[in-house]
C-alpha cells in the first residue's frame, strides 16, 4: 500500500490529477478505475474522482497485484561486461525490453538474466523485475547493472537515489547544436494530452540533463552529443532534447523518427556507468561500445574526432 500526505501546494487539486502527479506510473484513467473499486481512500473514506484534496489529507492507494507471469529462463544472447557474486553488468542491445510487462510477457532482459544467473537475482524488484535496479528504454542500448542479492540491490538503489551513480550517454540528434556545453533544467511529468508520453511540465518532477558536443555534421544537419543525467526521469534525455529542438534521431515518440539511414528506434546509447561496488565500496567504471548500426552511421557521417580516438 502507498500512502501520500497532501502538501499545501496541491490543495484544491482533483484527487485523480494529484495522484497522477505523485506517481508517474499511474494514468488518470487507472486512478479513476481504482477510485471506483475503492482501492483509493482519503482519510480512510471512499471518494469520487472529482474530490479536491486538502492539505494534510491522508491518501491511501492499494497497490494492484501484478498479473501472474510465469517467468522463464530464455537463451537470449547478451554481452556480459562484468560479473561477480553481487552484481552483473551487461550491454543491453537496442530493441530488448528490460522486464516483462503488458505486451511483452517474455523475451526480455530479465528472461535472459534468469538463464545466465539461475536463481541468483535479488527479489526486491518483485516477481517480474528480479534484480532490476534501473532501466533503459526498449530502444536505448548500453550499460545496465543488475543486483544478484538484496543487499546489493538496496545499496545500488541508495546510490541512485543519492545521485552517486554517474550515467553517460551518447546521442545523435537532429539539428546543429550551437552551444558546446549546456545544462537543461526543466521539470518532467506525464504529458497532459497523451498519458503514454512524458513532457516538460511546470508541475512535473525536477529533471537535469547536461550535454556537450562531441561533433557537428553540418552537411547532414545533425550533432553527436555526450549526455550526463543528474536525475532519472522516464524518457528524460529524449524529452529534454526534443523540447529544446534537437530530437534524438530515430525517436518516433518525441519526433517523426524519419532519417536517411532507416534507423528504427533512437540513436541513444548508455556508454558508461560509474558507481561504487555495493560490497567492496570500490569505484567502478564500466563502458559499453557503441552498437554496430550506430558506428556505421558515424562512419557515413565522416571519420571525425570522435571516431578516431
C-alpha positions as CSV (number, residue, x, y, z in Angstrom):
1,X,0.0,0.0,0.0
2,X,1.2,3.5,-0.8
3,X,0.4,6.4,1.5
4,X,0.6,10.1,0.5
5,X,0.1,13.1,2.8
6,X,-1.1,16.1,0.7
7,X,1.2,19.1,0.8
8,X,-0.2,22.6,0.8
9,X,0.9,23.3,-2.8
10,X,-1.5,20.6,-4.1
11,X,-4.6,21.8,-2.1
12,X,-7.6,22.1,-4.4
13,X,-6.3,19.6,-7.0
14,X,-8.7,16.9,-8.0
15,X,-7.6,13.6,-6.5
16,X,-7.0,11.9,-9.8
17,X,-4.9,14.8,-11.0
18,X,-3.0,14.8,-7.7
19,X,-2.1,11.1,-7.8
20,X,-1.1,11.3,-11.5
21,X,1.5,13.9,-10.5
22,X,2.7,12.0,-7.5
23,X,3.0,8.6,-9.2
24,X,4.3,8.7,-12.8
25,X,3.3,5.0,-13.4
26,X,-0.4,5.8,-12.9
27,X,-2.6,7.3,-15.6
28,X,-5.7,9.2,-14.6
29,X,-7.9,6.5,-16.3
30,X,-6.3,3.9,-14.0
31,X,-6.7,6.2,-11.0
32,X,-10.4,6.7,-11.7
33,X,-10.9,3.0,-12.0
34,X,-9.1,2.4,-8.7
35,X,-11.3,5.0,-7.1
36,X,-14.5,3.2,-8.3
37,X,-13.1,0.0,-7.0
38,X,-12.5,1.7,-3.6
39,X,-8.8,1.0,-3.7
40,X,-8.0,4.7,-3.2
41,X,-9.3,6.2,0.0
42,X,-8.9,9.7,1.6
43,X,-8.7,9.7,5.4
44,X,-10.0,6.2,5.3
45,X,-13.1,7.1,3.4
46,X,-14.2,6.4,-0.2
47,X,-14.3,9.4,-2.5
48,X,-15.2,10.4,-6.1
49,X,-12.6,11.3,-8.8
50,X,-13.8,14.9,-8.6
51,X,-12.8,15.1,-4.9
52,X,-10.5,18.1,-4.3
53,X,-7.6,17.2,-1.9
54,X,-6.9,19.3,1.2
55,X,-3.7,19.9,3.0
56,X,-2.7,17.0,5.3
57,X,-5.3,14.6,3.7
58,X,-4.1,11.1,4.0
59,X,-4.4,9.3,0.7
60,X,-4.0,5.5,0.6
61,X,-3.5,3.6,-2.6
62,X,-3.9,-0.2,-2.5
63,X,-1.3,-1.4,-4.9
64,X,-2.6,-3.7,-7.6
65,X,-1.0,-7.1,-7.6
66,X,0.9,-7.7,-10.8
67,X,-0.8,-10.2,-13.1
68,X,0.7,-13.6,-12.5
69,X,3.5,-14.0,-15.0
70,X,5.3,-17.3,-15.4
71,X,8.9,-16.1,-15.7
72,X,11.1,-18.5,-17.6
73,X,14.7,-18.5,-18.4
74,X,15.4,-17.9,-22.1
75,X,18.6,-18.3,-24.0
76,X,18.8,-14.7,-25.3
77,X,22.4,-13.8,-26.1
78,X,23.7,-10.8,-24.2
79,X,27.1,-9.3,-23.7
80,X,28.3,-9.5,-20.1
81,X,30.6,-6.6,-19.2
82,X,31.3,-7.6,-15.6
83,X,30.0,-10.3,-13.2
84,X,30.7,-11.3,-9.6
85,X,28.6,-12.8,-6.8
86,X,26.9,-9.5,-6.1
87,X,26.2,-7.8,-9.5
88,X,26.1,-8.5,-13.2
89,X,26.6,-5.6,-15.7
90,X,25.5,-6.2,-19.3
91,X,25.4,-4.3,-22.6
92,X,21.7,-4.3,-23.4
93,X,21.0,-4.3,-27.1
94,X,18.5,-1.9,-28.8
95,X,15.1,-3.5,-29.1
96,X,15.3,-5.6,-25.9
97,X,12.7,-4.7,-23.2
98,X,14.2,-4.8,-19.7
99,X,11.4,-6.7,-17.9
100,X,8.1,-8.4,-18.7
101,X,5.0,-6.2,-18.9
102,X,1.9,-5.5,-21.0
103,X,2.6,-6.7,-24.5
104,X,6.0,-8.2,-23.5
105,X,5.3,-11.4,-21.5
106,X,8.8,-12.8,-22.2
107,X,11.8,-12.3,-24.5
108,X,13.2,-9.6,-22.1
109,X,16.5,-8.9,-20.4
110,X,15.1,-10.5,-17.2
111,X,14.4,-13.7,-19.1
112,X,18.0,-13.7,-20.4
113,X,19.5,-13.0,-17.0
114,X,17.5,-15.8,-15.4
115,X,19.2,-18.2,-17.9
116,X,22.6,-16.8,-17.1
117,X,22.3,-16.3,-13.3
118,X,19.8,-19.1,-12.5
119,X,18.4,-18.3,-9.0
120,X,21.0,-15.6,-8.3
121,X,18.9,-12.4,-8.7
122,X,17.7,-10.0,-6.0
123,X,14.0,-10.5,-5.2
124,X,13.4,-6.9,-4.2
125,X,12.4,-5.9,-7.7
126,X,9.3,-8.1,-7.3
127,X,8.1,-11.1,-9.2
128,X,8.5,-9.6,-12.7
129,X,11.6,-7.4,-12.0
130,X,14.1,-9.5,-10.1
131,X,17.4,-7.7,-9.7
132,X,16.4,-4.7,-11.7
133,X,17.8,-1.5,-10.1
134,X,17.4,0.9,-13.0
135,X,16.1,0.7,-16.5
136,X,16.8,1.6,-20.1
137,X,14.1,2.2,-22.7
138,X,13.5,-0.6,-25.1
139,X,15.3,1.1,-28.0
140,X,18.2,2.5,-25.9
141,X,21.2,0.3,-25.8
142,X,24.1,0.2,-23.4
143,X,25.3,-0.4,-19.8
144,X,22.9,-1.6,-17.2
145,X,23.7,-3.1,-13.7
146,X,21.6,-5.8,-12.1
147,X,21.7,-6.9,-8.5
148,X,22.2,-10.5,-7.6
149,X,21.2,-10.3,-4.0
150,X,19.0,-8.0,-1.8
151,X,22.0,-6.3,0.0
152,X,23.4,-5.3,-3.4
153,X,20.0,-4.1,-4.6
154,X,19.4,-1.9,-1.6
155,X,22.9,-0.4,-1.8
156,X,22.7,0.4,-5.5
157,X,19.2,1.8,-5.2
158,X,20.5,4.2,-2.5
159,X,23.4,5.3,-4.7
160,X,21.0,6.1,-7.5
161,X,18.6,7.9,-5.1
162,X,21.5,10.0,-3.8
163,X,22.7,10.8,-7.3
164,X,26.0,9.0,-6.7
165,X,25.8,6.9,-9.9
166,X,27.2,8.7,-13.0
167,X,25.4,7.8,-16.2
168,X,26.9,8.9,-19.5
169,X,25.1,8.5,-22.8
170,X,26.0,9.1,-26.5
171,X,23.2,10.6,-28.6
172,X,22.9,11.6,-32.2
173,X,20.4,14.4,-32.6
174,X,18.8,16.3,-35.5
175,X,20.0,19.8,-35.9
176,X,23.2,21.7,-35.3
177,X,23.6,22.3,-31.6
178,X,25.1,25.8,-31.1
179,X,26.3,25.6,-27.5
180,X,29.5,23.5,-26.9
181,X,28.1,22.6,-23.4
182,X,24.8,23.3,-21.7
183,X,22.5,22.1,-18.9
184,X,18.8,21.5,-19.3
185,X,16.9,22.0,-16.0
186,X,13.2,21.5,-16.8
187,X,10.7,19.5,-14.8
188,X,9.2,16.4,-16.5
189,X,5.8,14.9,-15.9
190,X,3.1,12.9,-17.8
191,X,2.0,14.6,-21.0
192,X,-1.4,16.1,-20.2
193,X,-2.7,15.2,-23.7
194,X,-1.2,11.8,-24.1
195,X,-0.6,9.8,-20.9
196,X,1.7,7.4,-22.6
197,X,4.2,10.1,-23.2
198,X,6.3,12.3,-20.9
199,X,6.7,16.1,-21.4
200,X,8.2,19.2,-19.9
201,X,5.5,20.2,-17.4
202,X,5.8,23.0,-14.8
203,X,4.3,20.8,-12.1
204,X,6.5,17.8,-13.1
205,X,9.4,16.4,-11.1
206,X,12.9,18.1,-11.3
207,X,14.9,16.8,-14.2
208,X,18.5,17.8,-15.0
209,X,20.4,16.9,-18.2
210,X,23.9,18.0,-19.0
211,X,25.4,17.7,-22.5
212,X,28.4,18.6,-24.5
213,X,29.0,18.5,-28.2
214,X,31.4,15.8,-29.5
215,X,31.0,16.5,-33.2
216,X,28.8,18.5,-35.6
217,X,27.9,17.3,-39.0
218,X,26.6,20.4,-40.9
219,X,26.1,18.6,-44.3
220,X,23.7,16.1,-42.6
221,X,22.2,18.6,-40.1
222,X,23.0,16.5,-37.0
223,X,25.1,16.6,-33.9
224,X,26.8,14.0,-31.8
225,X,26.4,14.6,-28.0
226,X,27.7,13.2,-24.8
227,X,24.9,13.4,-22.3
228,X,25.0,13.0,-18.5
229,X,21.9,13.0,-16.4
230,X,21.6,14.0,-12.7
231,X,18.1,12.6,-12.4
232,X,16.5,9.6,-13.9
233,X,13.0,10.6,-15.1
234,X,11.2,8.4,-17.6
235,X,12.4,9.3,-21.2
236,X,14.4,12.2,-19.7
237,X,17.1,12.6,-22.4
238,X,14.6,12.2,-25.3
239,X,12.1,14.6,-23.8
240,X,14.6,17.3,-22.9
241,X,16.5,17.2,-26.2
242,X,13.3,17.2,-28.2
243,X,11.9,20.1,-26.2
244,X,14.9,22.3,-27.0
245,X,14.6,21.5,-30.7
246,X,17.2,18.7,-31.1
247,X,15.3,15.3,-31.1
248,X,17.2,12.1,-31.0
249,X,17.5,10.6,-34.5
250,X,15.2,7.6,-34.9
251,X,12.9,8.6,-32.0
252,X,9.3,8.1,-33.2
253,X,7.7,9.1,-29.8
254,X,9.1,12.6,-29.5
255,X,9.8,13.2,-33.2
256,X,8.7,11.8,-36.5
257,X,11.6,9.4,-36.4
258,X,12.4,9.9,-40.1
259,X,16.1,9.6,-41.0
260,X,18.2,8.9,-44.1
261,X,19.7,5.7,-42.5
262,X,16.4,4.0,-41.9
263,X,17.1,3.7,-38.2
264,X,14.1,2.4,-36.2
265,X,14.4,3.3,-32.5
266,X,16.5,6.2,-31.2
267,X,20.3,6.7,-31.7
268,X,20.8,6.7,-27.9
269,X,23.4,4.6,-26.1
270,X,24.3,4.3,-22.4
271,X,28.0,4.3,-22.9
272,X,29.4,4.5,-19.3
273,X,28.3,3.7,-15.8
274,X,30.2,4.8,-12.7
275,X,29.2,3.5,-9.3
276,X,30.7,2.1,-6.1
277,X,30.7,-1.7,-5.8
278,X,27.8,-2.5,-3.3
279,X,30.1,-4.8,-1.2
280,X,33.7,-3.6,-1.5
281,X,32.9,0.1,-2.0
282,X,35.5,0.2,-4.8
283,X,34.7,2.8,-7.5
284,X,33.8,1.0,-10.8
285,X,33.6,2.4,-14.3
286,X,32.1,0.1,-16.9
287,X,31.7,1.0,-20.6
288,X,29.9,-0.5,-23.5
289,X,30.9,0.0,-27.1
290,X,28.5,1.7,-29.5
291,X,26.4,-0.8,-31.3
292,X,27.4,-1.6,-34.9
293,X,24.5,0.3,-36.5
294,X,25.4,3.4,-34.6
295,X,29.1,3.1,-35.6
296,X,28.1,2.7,-39.2
297,X,26.1,5.9,-39.2
298,X,29.1,7.8,-37.8
299,X,31.3,6.3,-40.4
300,X,29.0,7.5,-43.1
301,X,28.9,10.9,-41.5
302,X,32.7,11.1,-41.6
303,X,35.7,9.9,-39.8
304,X,35.8,12.9,-37.4
305,X,37.5,13.3,-34.0
306,X,35.0,11.1,-32.1
307,X,35.7,8.0,-34.3
308,X,39.4,8.5,-34.4
309,X,40.1,8.1,-30.7
